[in-house]
Amino acid sequence: MAPTPARNHRTRVHVVSDVHGNARDLARAGEGADALICLGDLVLFLDYADHSRGIFPDLFGVENADRIVALRTARRFEEARALGASLWAGLRENRATVIEEAVRKQYAELFAAFPTPTYATYGNVDMPPLWREYAGPGTTVLDGERVEIGGRVFGFVGGGLRTPMRTPYEISDEEYAAKIEAVGEVDVLCTHIPPEVPELVYDTVARRFERGSRALLDAIRRNRPRYALFGHVHQPLVQRMRIGATECVNVGHFASTGTPWALEW
């Protein structure tokens, strides 16, 4: 990809989220764009559409993946945690070590696929401490920070809020709100999770409401960015809607579509 152009040149940005191991399509996601934005969830721990893919089935088999997906979909989280605990207890290696080794293998492939320049923030299943090791000079990692691309200011807030799923990068509502506040007024607000709006947080396949952010919703109403871009909800009831002056867009489940969402100005 070409460097970020001057302001008198039309700018095209491609945006992806919920990559979940799709390195093949990620390597082509920046074609025709001046920059790539990634809104997190690079790791594939368990594919809810194909239970044979991910760290979990690699370790424990597809049958156990089927069982744990069924429990989580039924919101029987305590039973799902008990099943997971019993499976992990059967491994000789330390759980944290096994997971980190598997994540490192995925990160090595995925970060190598990022084009230059890429601007990225974390998803709720990511492991932020490892990103510093794998992000090359062409990848800028931002969380609670801003950057200018083609004359527009983009703000980035990564991670998710705490849930019964207990994914790796879940933080408190207060910590998340502080990052939203730190970003302030921007032209484009980029987050992993959506604002707390029922139509945007409901997953029609998982049949549950994911956690969205009230602080993010308040910031959209208060600061009126041109766009609020996010992912996290793989099959949303509504993919885009307008909140006041802001176009809110779920950029899509890149793991399954392999197609970035495009923004041009």
C-alpha positions in Angstrom: 0.0 0.0 0.0 1.1 3.6 -0.6 1.9 5.9 2.3 -0.9 8.0 3.7 -1.6 10.6 1.0 -1.7 14.4 1.2 -5.0 16.1 2.1 -5.8 17.0 -1.5 -5.8 13.4 -2.5 -8.8 11.1 -1.9 -8.2 8.7 0.9 -9.4 5.1 1.1 -9.2 3.1 4.3 -10.1 -0.6 4.7 -11.4 -1.7 8.1 -11.5 -5.3 9.5 -12.6 -6.8 12.8 -12.8 -10.3 14.3 -10.1 -11.7 12.1 -10.0 -14.9 14.2 -7.1 -16.6 12.4 -7.9 -15.6 8.8 -4.4 -14.7 7.8 -4.9 -15.6 4.1 -7.5 -12.9 3.5 -5.9 -10.5 5.9 -2.8 -10.4 3.6 -5.0 -9.1 0.8 -7.2 -6.8 3.0 -5.2 -3.7 2.3 -5.2 -3.9 -1.5 -6.4 -0.7 -3.1 -6.4 1.2 0.2 -4.1 3.8 1.7 -4.3 2.2 5.1 -5.7 -0.8 6.9 -7.5 -0.5 10.3 -8.0 -3.6 12.4 -10.4 -3.6 15.3 -9.1 -6.7 17.0 -9.9 -10.3 17.9 -7.0 -11.7 15.9 -7.0 -15.0 17.9 -9.1 -18.0 17.0 -9.8 -19.9 20.2 -13.0 -21.6 19.0 -15.0 -21.1 15.8 -18.7 -21.2 16.6 -19.5 -21.8 13.0 -16.9 -24.6 12.5 -16.1 -26.3 15.7 -13.1 -28.0 14.2 -11.1 -24.8 14.0 -9.2 -23.0 16.8 -7.0 -23.6 19.8 -9.8 -25.4 21.8 -10.6 -28.2 19.3 -6.9 -28.6 18.5 -6.3 -29.4 22.2 -9.5 -31.2 23.2 -11.2 -32.4 20.0 -14.3 -31.5 18.0 -16.7 -33.4 20.2 -15.8 -31.4 23.3 -15.9 -28.2 21.2 -19.5 -29.2 20.2 -20.4 -29.6 23.9 -18.9 -26.3 25.1 -20.5 -24.3 22.3 -23.9 -25.9 23.1 -23.6 -25.0 26.8 -22.5 -21.4 26.1 -25.2 -20.9 23.5 -27.7 -22.0 26.1 -26.1 -19.5 28.6 -25.2 -22.4 30.9 -21.9 -20.7 31.7 -21.2 -22.4 35.0 -21.5 -25.8 33.3 -19.3 -24.6 30.4 -16.6 -23.5 32.8 -16.8 -26.8 34.7 -16.4 -28.7 31.5 -13.5 -26.5 30.5 -11.8 -26.9 33.9 -12.0 -30.7 33.7 -10.5 -30.7 30.2 -7.6 -28.4 31.2 -7.0 -30.4 34.3 -6.3 -33.4 32.1 -3.3 -31.7 30.4 0.2 -32.2 31.7 1.3 -28.7 30.7 0.4 -25.5 32.5 -2.8 -24.0 31.0 -1.4 -20.5 30.6 1.7 -21.8 28.9 -0.3 -23.9 26.4 -2.5 -21.0 25.5 0.3 -18.5 25.1 2.2 -20.9 22.9 -0.8 -21.4 20.7 -1.6 -17.6 20.6 2.0 -16.8 19.7 1.9 -19.2 16.7 -1.3 -17.4 15.4 0.1 -13.9 16.1 3.3 -14.6 14.2 1.3 -15.5 11.1 -1.3 -12.7 11.5 1.0 -9.8 12.2 3.2 -10.8 9.3 0.1 -10.5 7.1 -0.6 -6.9 8.1 0.2 -4.4 5.2 1.9 -1.1 5.8 0.5 1.1 7.2 -1.9 -0.7 9.6 -3.5 0.9 12.6 -4.8 -1.7 15.1 -6.5 -2.1 18.5 -7.2 -5.1 20.7 -10.3 -7.2 20.8 -11.6 -9.0 23.9 -10.0 -12.3 23.0 -6.6 -10.8 22.3 -3.5 -10.8 24.6 -2.2 -7.2 24.5 1.2 -7.9 26.2 2.2 -10.0 23.2 1.3 -7.4 20.6 4.5 -5.4 21.2 6.6 -8.4 20.2 4.8 -9.1 16.9 3.8 -5.6 15.6 6.3 -4.6 13.0 7.3 -1.0 12.1 4.4 -0.7 9.7 1.8 -1.5 12.4 0.7 1.1 14.9 -1.1 -0.2 17.9 -3.5 2.2 19.6 -5.7 2.0 22.7 -7.3 5.1 24.1 -5.3 7.1 21.6 -5.7 9.1 18.4 -4.0 9.3 15.0 -4.5 11.4 11.8 -5.1 9.5 8.5 -5.7 11.5 5.4 -6.6 14.7 7.3 -9.2 13.0 9.5 -8.7 12.2 13.2 -9.3 8.5 14.2 -9.7 7.5 17.8 -9.1 3.9 19.0 -10.4 2.0 22.1 -9.7 -1.7 22.4 -10.9 -4.6 24.5 -14.3 -5.6 25.8 -16.3 -5.3 29.0 -16.5 -8.0 31.6 -18.8 -10.9 30.9 -19.4 -14.5 32.1 -17.3 -15.7 29.2 -14.2 -14.2 30.9 -12.2 -13.7 27.7 -8.6 -12.4 28.0 -9.0 -8.7 27.5 -12.1 -7.7 29.4 -11.9 -4.6 31.6 -14.2 -2.7 33.9 -16.8 -0.2 32.7 -14.9 2.5 34.5 -11.6 1.7 32.8 -13.3 1.5 29.4 -15.0 4.8 29.9 -11.7 6.4 30.8 -10.2 5.3 27.5 -13.2 6.7 25.6 -12.8 10.0 27.5 -9.0 10.1 26.7 -9.8 9.8 23.0 -12.1 12.8 23.1 -13.6 14.4 19.9 -12.6 12.6 16.7 -13.9 12.3 13.1 -14.0 8.5 13.3 -14.3 6.5 16.5 -12.9 3.0 16.2 -13.7 0.4 18.9 -13.9 -3.4 19.1 -17.3 -3.5 20.9 -20.4 -1.6 19.8 -22.3 1.1 21.6 -25.0 -0.2 24.0 -27.9 -0.3 21.6 -30.1 -3.5 21.5 -30.1 -3.7 17.7 -26.3 -3.5 17.5 -25.4 -5.9 20.3 -27.8 -8.8 19.6 -26.2 -11.7 17.8 -28.9 -13.5 15.8 -27.0 -16.8 15.6 -25.6 -17.0 19.1 -29.1 -15.8 20.2 -27.8 -13.5 22.9 -27.0 -9.9 23.6 -23.3 -9.2 23.7 -22.0 -6.4 25.9 -21.9 -3.0 24.4 -20.6 0.2 26.0 -22.9 2.8 27.5 -19.9 5.2 27.7 -19.3 4.7 24.0 -23.0 5.5 23.3 -22.8 8.6 25.4 -19.6 9.8 23.6 -21.2 9.3 20.2 -24.2 11.4 21.3 -22.0 14.1 22.9 -19.1 14.4 20.4 -20.9 13.5 17.2 -18.1 11.8 15.2 -18.8 11.2 11.5 -18.5 7.5 12.0 -18.4 5.0 14.8 -16.8 1.7 13.6 -16.8 -1.6 15.5 -17.1 -5.4 15.3 -17.4 -8.0 18.1 -21.0 -9.0 17.3 -20.6 -11.6 14.5 -24.1 -11.7 13.2 -25.8 -8.5 14.4 -29.5 -7.8 14.1 -28.6 -4.5 12.5 -25.3 -3.9 10.8 -25.5 -0.1 10.7 -27.7 2.6 12.0 -27.5 6.4 12.6 -27.3 7.8 16.1 -27.8 11.6 15.7 -25.1 12.8 13.3 -23.0 9.6 13.5 -23.1 6.6 11.2 -22.6 3.5 13.3 -21.2 0.5 11.4 -20.4 -3.0 12.3 -17.6 -3.6 9.8 -18.3 -7.3 9.6 -17.0 -10.7 10.7 -13.8 -10.8 8.7 -13.1 -14.4 9.7 -16.0 -15.6 7.6 -16.4 -12.9 4.9 -12.7 -12.2 4.2 -13.8 -8.8 2.9 -12.9 -5.4 4.5 -15.3 -2.6 5.0 -14.2 0.5 3.0 -14.3 4.2 3.9 -13.4 6.8 1.4 -13.2 10.6 1.4 
